[in-house]
Amino acid sequence: MAFKLGLFVCLLPVLANMATAEQDPAALSAAVKGINDFAVEFYLATAGHDEKKGNLLVSPLSASLATAMVNEGAVGETSNQIVKALHLPADKATRDSGFSALHDRLKNTKNVTLDVANKIFIEQSFKLKDDYLNTVRRVHQSEVEKSDFMKQPEQERVKINDWVAKSTNNKIKDLLQPNTITPLSRLVLINAVYFYGKWQNKFESYRTRPEDFFVTKDNPIKVDMMHMTETIGYAEIPELNAKAVELLYQGGDVAMQIILPNEKDGLAEMEQKLRTFDLSTIQFTKTKVALSLPKFKLETTIDLKKIYMKMGMTKMFSGADFSLMSDEPLEVSDAVQKTFMDVNEEGTEAAAATVIGIQLTSEMIYLGPITEMSVDRPFLLRLVKQDTPVFLGAVTRPPLSA
């Protein structure tokens, strides 16, 4: 008989400090590069799994942070698969230093709310190895709380959901469904992220009006389109047959990037080109832009177990080796991510939650012309803290105009 590990991760925009990053910039750079590489593969695997091809929002940062905590307890092929799929640094010392620095950097975010919290709920009769506990506390800054999964699984599920809701400003509710926690559950790992930020240059609400958004090139719908004319980051991306803008939030540490295909039906083709193009290399230039952008809300729930297995992480779910975590045989039973984002004239609010379960088994002056950019067709978005991708998504059908 083997235990199953229940890992639940709640995602929202994440924070990090600069002190550790300054001590080991190479390790931080390696961790951030890994998350950028993982982000596109994670997004494409999820988009490819969505037969409806609707709006999509994932948090590669939260998924990476949560799964990295799982990897701390893995050895052999179980760890090899996670390290490869997440593009983690191969060297454990570099991984630990990089993630520690990343958490520190993310905490050092100005003028917006960008909170991250890691927590492990552990069955009170179950013992984790000291080295594992020390690592998740020191590197991943995780709290640890004992729970009574064996005798009160439903009460503990409600308690965990309450913690997730509180950590995400009530944007992620009922993350764990009934019967997710059972008497066989031994461990629930959670990463919670919450973001709220106001634009550095806001959209004036009086300029918002119903306009066409082309769901397909022959199917326009009326949506509430926001407008601004400001000097912002702008880029032409011939490799993607696209253009992009970068909208900063107050403080300048966090930005939303909108990547718009040049063709009205060009999103699918652009997505495939992402396999050979690094979004983090886009060079934005300060440009006077007349921008039209729809208001939108996104909510996505993802079965991460299916996505992770598609990405090659199979051992953690069957035949896993988590011997650095415990002497008991463990495997991941469930993995779920839930995300939320609301973009309007004032700014953005975003949240997410990822769950992996383990249980016992059986600006500058610009004098040139104004560039126009109307986001009137399906597009990609990235919400980044400096060069770290927090959210990555696609808007294919904004809400209809009220």
Secondary structure, 3 states (H helix, E strand, C coil): CEEEEEEEEECCCCCECHHHHHHCHHHHHHHHHHHHHHHHHHHHHHHHHCCCCCCEEECHHHHHHHHHHHHCCCCHHHHHHHHHHHCCCCCHHHHHHHHHHHHHHHCCCCCCEEEEEEEEEEECCCCCCHHHHHHHHHCCCEEEEEECCCCCHHHHHHHHHHHHHHHCCCCCCCCCCCCCCCCCEEEEEEEEEEEEEEECCCCCHHHCEEEEEEEECCEEEEEEEEEEEEEEEEEEEHHHCEEEEEEEECCCCEEEEEEEECCCCCHHHHHHHHHHCCHHHCCCEEEEEEEEEECEEEEEEEEHHHHHHHCCCCHHHCCCCCCCCCCCCEEEEEEEEEEEEEECCCEEEEEEEEEEEEEEECCCCCCCCCEEEECCCCEEEEEEECCEEEEEEEECCCCECC
